[in-house]
Amino acid sequence: MAPATDQVNLIIAVDEAKDRLSEVAERLRALGMKIEGELEALGTITGTIEKNKVELVSKVKGVSHVETSRDYQLAPPDADVQ
């Protein structure tokens, strides 16, 4: 599902305290982030938030890296290769 125009998809890496992934997710929810996935084995959280709050996400305790996810579209299998 594509976010609204003022929303951005994020991939968030959690620091070494991966056992506290749910705590970090709660802090992100408090900022208004809609959590779409908590990948404990990878120490990663995915979700959407307003563009103007991205900088705040990087300051949340337990967050080590924030990356904007990228969308791509593959051509259909029957399309000519260009």
N, C-alpha and C positions, 0 to 999 in steps of 0.2 A: 504494500500500500504506500503510495507516494505521499509525502508530508504536504501540508498546506504551504503556500508560498512563503510565509513568514517562519516556517519550521525548517529544521535541518536534521538529517540523520547523523548520528554519532556512533563511533566505536570507541569505547573507553577502556583503557588498560588500568587495572587495579594494582597497587604496589604489592610488595611481598606478603602482605596480610590477606592472602586470597581466602582464608577461612572466614574473613569478615566481609565477603562480597555482598551479602544481603544488607549489611549495615551501610555500606557505600551506596547501594541501590536506594535505600531509604533516604539518605541525604540528597541524592539526585532527584528523587520524587518530590522532596520538600522544595526544591528549586523550580518544580513544574515539569520535570522531564517525564515523558511517558516511556517507561521501561518496556522493551519488546523482548529482551532476552538477557538471561544471566548465565554465562558460560563459565561455571566454576572451575572446570579443568584447565581452561585457558586464562582464567583471571580476567575475563572480559565482560563488559556490559554493553548492550546495544539499545538504542532508543532514539526518540525525537524530542527536540526542545526548540524554543524560540531562538532565532538567530542571535538576538541581542543578549542572550544569556550564556552563550558558548564560553566566553572568557571566565564566567563564574564557575562553570563546570570544572575547569582546570584547577581551580583553587579549593575544590572540595577535598576534605581530609580522606586520604586513601587512594585518590586518583593520581596515577603516575603519567598518563599520556591520553590526549584527546585527539581523535582524528575524525574528519568528516568523511562519511562513507561515500563512495562513488557508484553511480548507476551506469550500466552499460546494457546494450541491446545487441544480441547476436542476430544475424540474418536468419531467416527461415531455412530449413534444410534444403528446400528445393530452389533457393535463390542462386543466381549466377555469382560465382566468386569474382570479386573485382580486383 
